[in-house]
Amino acid sequence: MKKFIDNVKKYYSYAIYSAKSELKSEVAGSYLNWLWWILDPLAFMMIYTFIVTIVFRSNEQYFPVFVLIGLTTWNFFNSMITSSVKIVNNNRNIVSKIYLPKYILIISKSFVLLFKMSISFALIILMMIVMQIPFSWTIFQFLPILIVLYVITFGISSILLHFGIFVEDLANLMNIVLKLMFYLSGIFYSIGTRLPVPYNSYFLNFNPAALVIDSFRKILINGSNPDYLWLFIWLIIGLLLTMIGINIIHKHENSYAKVI
């Protein structure tokens, strides 16, 4: 882990520069420019709100905020994992010419996604004010939950980075797995109330995306505490996966340029 920490310090500036470049390239030539980062989550929120509240007649309280929390969290989790599978191949021009610890590519991508996530959560706070959702001191528990989300996502991504280089079909497989997880993570419904006991606990506690989404909703909408026991368990799992992924990358990264 010492080598990992040293490399992060050494290449941190590159990760920031790369993230800024990606953000600029996303909106280059667009008439609405950076406004897309606001319109995109709002559009999906309105679509799901219409489908669930009008078509399926859900009476979930504060549903626009409820679903936007789910979408914002899921987009970070899904985008990090999806991009990690092909991230070395997509940056072959860089990794084939200079040495760069490959997990720095994941860190750079995470900065892009964290920036977009911050915009979405700013919208959530604004909507809470408009909808007169009571604010509670539990909102200050946001950072520990975000750390758990980041660690578990980074751990999974670092392992998939390695195997994505050698297994061509891994990207297709992960798309299927993530589509299944999307519907099992309670993006537009409450797992705790919609599923019977004890299955609701199983779906929440054994799915990190569902657990984090539920935790954010508890502190922001309900003003209650999240399940810190399971958050701590997933933090430990995330750290173990991160250590495994980093060790695998350190051991094999010299061969990546030959494969791609």
Residue pairs with C-beta under 8 A, 6 or more apart in sequence:
1 243
1 246
3 250
4 101
4 103
4 246
4 250
7 101
7 103
7 104
8 104
8 107
11 100
11 101
11 104
14 100
14 104
14 108
15 104
15 107
15 108
15 111
16 108
16 111
18 105
18 108
19 108
19 109
19 111
19 112
19 115
22 108
22 109
22 112
23 112
23 115
26 36
27 33
27 34
27 36
27 37
30 36
32 39
37 116
37 119
38 119
38 123
41 68
41 71
41 72
41 75
41 119
41 120
41 123
42 123
44 71
45 64
45 67
45 68
45 71
46 64
48 67
48 71
48 187
48 188
49 63
49 64
49 67
51 188
52 58
52 60
52 63
52 67
52 188
52 189
53 59
53 60
53 63
58 188
58 189
60 66
60 189
60 190
61 221
62 128
62 131
62 133
62 221
64 127
64 131
65 124
65 127
65 128
65 131
65 133
65 220
65 221
66 190
66 217
66 221
67 187
67 188
68 120
68 123
68 124
68 127
69 124
69 213
69 216
69 217
69 220
69 221
70 185
70 186
70 187
70 188
70 213
70 217
71 120
71 187
72 117
72 120
72 121
72 124
73 149
73 209
73 212
73 213
73 216
74 182
74 185
74 187
74 209
74 213
75 113
75 116
75 117
75 120
76 113
76 114
76 116
76 117
76 149
76 153
77 149
77 153
77 208
77 209
77 212
78 178
78 182
79 109
79 113
80 106
80 109
80 110
80 113
80 153
80 154
80 157
81 153
81 156
81 157
81 160
81 174
81 178
82 171
82 174
82 175
82 178
83 90
83 109
83 157
84 106
84 109
84 156
84 157
84 158
84 160
84 161
84 164
85 160
85 161
85 163
85 164
85 170
85 171
85 174
86 164
86 171
87 102
87 105
87 106
87 109
87 161
87 164
88 95
88 102
88 105
88 161
88 164
88 165
88 256
88 260
89 164
89 165
89 260
91 105
92 257
92 260
94 100
95 102
95 105
95 256
95 257
95 260
96 257
96 260
101 249
101 253
102 161
102 249
102 253
102 256
103 158
103 161
103 245
103 246
103 249
105 161
106 154
106 157
106 158
106 161
107 154
110 150
110 153
110 154
114 150
124 220
128 135
128 220
128 221
133 220
133 221
134 223
135 223
136 219
136 223
138 218
138 219
138 220
138 223
138 224
138 225
139 219
139 220
141 219
141 225
141 226
142 216
142 219
142 220
144 228
144 231
145 212
145 215
145 216
145 219
145 226
145 231
147 235
148 208
148 212
148 231
148 234
148 235
148 238
149 208
149 212
151 235
151 238
151 239
151 242
152 208
152 234
152 235
152 237
152 238
152 241
153 238
154 238
154 242
154 245
155 237
155 238
155 239
155 240
155 241
155 242
155 244
155 245
156 241
156 245
157 245
158 241
158 242
158 244
158 245
158 246
158 248
158 249
159 241
159 244
159 245
159 248
160 170
160 174
161 245
161 249
162 245
162 248
162 249
162 252
163 170
164 170
164 171
165 256
165 259
165 260
166 259
181 207
181 209
184 203
184 207
184 210
185 191
185 207
185 209
185 210
185 213
186 194
186 203
186 204
186 210
186 213
186 214
187 213
191 200
191 203
191 204
191 210
191 214
192 200
192 204
192 214
193 200
194 200
195 203
203 210
204 210
204 211
204 214
204 227
204 230
205 211
205 227
205 230
208 234
208 237
208 238
211 227
211 230
211 231
211 234
212 231
214 226
214 227
215 226
215 227
215 231
218 224
218 225
218 226
219 225
219 226
